Amino acid sequence: MLTVIAALVGYKMVEVVERGEERDTQITYITEKALRIEFPKTGTVVILRVKGKGIEAHTLNLRDKTYTDISSMASTFGTAYLALFVRCDNGGRKCEVDRSVLKPTDEYRTINGHRARKVIYYLRNLKGLLATMGQAMPDSVEGWLVKDWKALYRAEMVRLNFLNEFTKRTLNSPESRAILTDLTPFLKGILKKYGAPIVTFTPFGGSLTKVTRVSVKRLEIPSEKFRVPEGFRRQ
């Protein structure tokens, strides 16, 4: 009997993560309906996907073949995503996209053969949301954006579409939907004008984390990549 495995068209992105002397690889599978992030060094996986009118979110431990359902925590993720780019006043009663959170500079350099422009991402809105918990966070993140890596640009566009749908379902309110209606075109406009991030530098806790995108490939991704594998035990 022939088994047909459904597949989703998307992108596979490989990133190198460096923290001091430590070096790790992170692999992300991106589609319009699902996102999978693999951390090979620790054997852990995060899976987010939209399903019907809802969402599913799981973490996997590939070493002991266990999984955790984190779907109930998805609203926290959605809130943090909005808080990166949204400013609220009057006790949160009035919120709007903060178009000043990204500041392009006139500094350029060549990274892995691509002409990159330095930008600064300000984290003030997220820090404000987290209050005392956000005090340890940096005030800003340094990014380098490229316009001439088309596969990276398209992958980031697909990621934005997914994040829009995922967040829309986790924060199912008219206010959140109104903000997303404004936020997603704003972020796509940033991508079109300045490009996609090839490198980011994030200071935290006295150390600096550097993330470099080294590979992006368009491919068909088996739908099983976005599900809990058979035989995994729930934690």
N, C-alpha and C positions, 0 to 999 in steps of 0.2 A: 504494500500500500504506500503510495507516495504522500509524504507529509509536506504540506505547504506552509512555509514560515512567512508570516506577514512582515513587511519591512516599512520603515518610515524614511523618507528622504531627509537628510540633515547634514550635519557637519561634525567632524571629530577634530577637537582642538587639543594640542599638547602644549603644556606650559611647564617651565622650569621655575621652581620656587627656591630662593636662596635666603637663608637667615644666618648671618654670620658665617661660620664654617660649615653649616648644614646645607645640604642640597637635596631637593626632592623633585619628583615629577607629578604633575596633576593632569588627568585626562578628562575632558568634558565632551559629552555627546549632546548635541543641540538640535532640537526639532521644534516645529510650531506647537506640538502638543506635549512634549516631555523634555526633561533635562536630566542627565546622569553625570555625576562628578565622581571620579575614581581617584583614590589616594593609595597608590600601590605600596608605598613604604609601610603604611599601617594596615593595609588590607581592608580598608573601609570604603564604603560607597554611599552616596546620597542620591536618591531618586525622587524627582518631583514630576508630577504629570497632571494634566487636566483630564477629567473623565466625566462625560455627560455635562451636567451643570455644576459638578463639584470638582474636587481635587483629591489626589492621593499623595502622600509623602512618607518615604521610608528611608531608614538607614540600614545598611547591610554590614555584617562582619564576615568577610570571606574566609577568615581563618577558622572560626568555630561554627560557621554556617548558621548564624542567627540573624534576626532582623528585629527592628523596632519600628512600630507605626507611630510617626510623628505628625500625622495629619491634623491632630487637634492643636498643634503648635503653629500651623501654617499662617494664622492671622498675625503672629508675631513677626514672621518673615515679611509678610505684606506690609505691615506697619513700618518696619525698618527700611524697606525698599522705598516707600513713599517719603519717609523722613529724610532720606539723603537729598531729595530735590524739592521738598515742599516746605514752605514757611507758614506757620500758623500764628495768628494773633488773637487777642481777646479770649484767652483761655481755651484756644482750640476751636472757637466758633467760626473763625474766618481763616480759610487756608487757600493758598495759591502756589503755583510753581515758582520757585525761586530761581530766576534766570541768571543770577549772579554767582551761583555756586561753582561755576567753571570759569577760570580766567586763562585765556590763551596768552602765551608770551611770544616774543620775537626770537626765541632761542631755538635753533635747529641743530640736529646731528644725524649722522647715518647710523642706523642700527640694523644689523643683519642684512645689509644691502638696501634698506628702505630709508627714505628721507622722513625723519620724524620731527614733530614740533612739540615742544614742551608746553604742558598745561598744568594748572593747579586746580584740584578739586577741594573745595572747602566743606568741612564736615560739621559746620556749626548747627545745622538743623537737627542732625542725628544726635549730636552731643546735648542739645537742648532737650530733646525728647527723653534721653536717658538720665538727665539731671546729674546727681552725684555719681552714678555708675559710669557716666560718660567722661568724667574728669581725666581718666587715664588715657583717653583717646587723643590722637594727634589733632591739631587744628585743621590740617590739610594733608592731602596725598598728592605726590608728584606723578604725573603721567606723561607718556610720550605717544602721540597719535600719528598714524600714517594713513595716507590717502591712496597709495599706490599698491597696496596689497588687497586685491579685489576679493579673494576668498575670505579673508579676515573681516572685511567690511560686510560681506553678505552673511557670514555667520553671526555677526553681532546684530544685524537687522533681524535675523530669525530669533535670536535670543530675546530681543526687545519685544517681539510679537508674543513669544511665550510668556515672558514676565508680565506683560499686560493682561493676558488672559488668566494667568494663575492668580495674580493679585486681585483682579476683578472678582474672582470667585471666593477668595479668602476674606476680602473686605467688602462684603455684599451690601453696600449702602449707596444711596443716591449721591451722597457727598463724595465718597471714594471714587465712584464711577465718573463723576464730573471732573475730578482732579486728573484721573487717568486719561480722560478724553483730551486734556490739555497737555499732560506730561509726556505721553508717548510720542506725539508729533514733535514736541520740543527736543526730546532725546534723539529722534531720528534726524532732526535738523542739525544737531551737533555732529552726528556721524557723517552726514553728507557734506557739511562745511569743513570740518577739521579732520575727519577720519576716525579710525578705531585704535584703541590702545594696544601698542605692541609691548610696552614695558610700563610697570608701575612701581613706585617706591613708597612704602608705608612705614613710617617710624612708629614703634609701639614698645613700651616697657624698656626703653634704653637700647633697643636693637632696631635694625632696619631690615624689612622684608622686601626683596626684589622679585617680581614676577615677570617672566619673559615668555611671550608667545613664540614658539619655535616652529610650529607646524599646524596647518589647517587644511583639511581635506573634505570635499563634498562626497558623500557616499550614501548607500542604502543601509540603514541600521535596523537589525532585527528587532521587532517589537518586544521580544523577551528581555532585551537590555533594560527595559523600563518597568519590569515586573520583579516581584520577589521570586527567586528561583525555587523550583520544586525541592522539597526536602529540608528547607531552612526552617529553623525553630524560632518561634516568636519569643522575644524577651519580655 
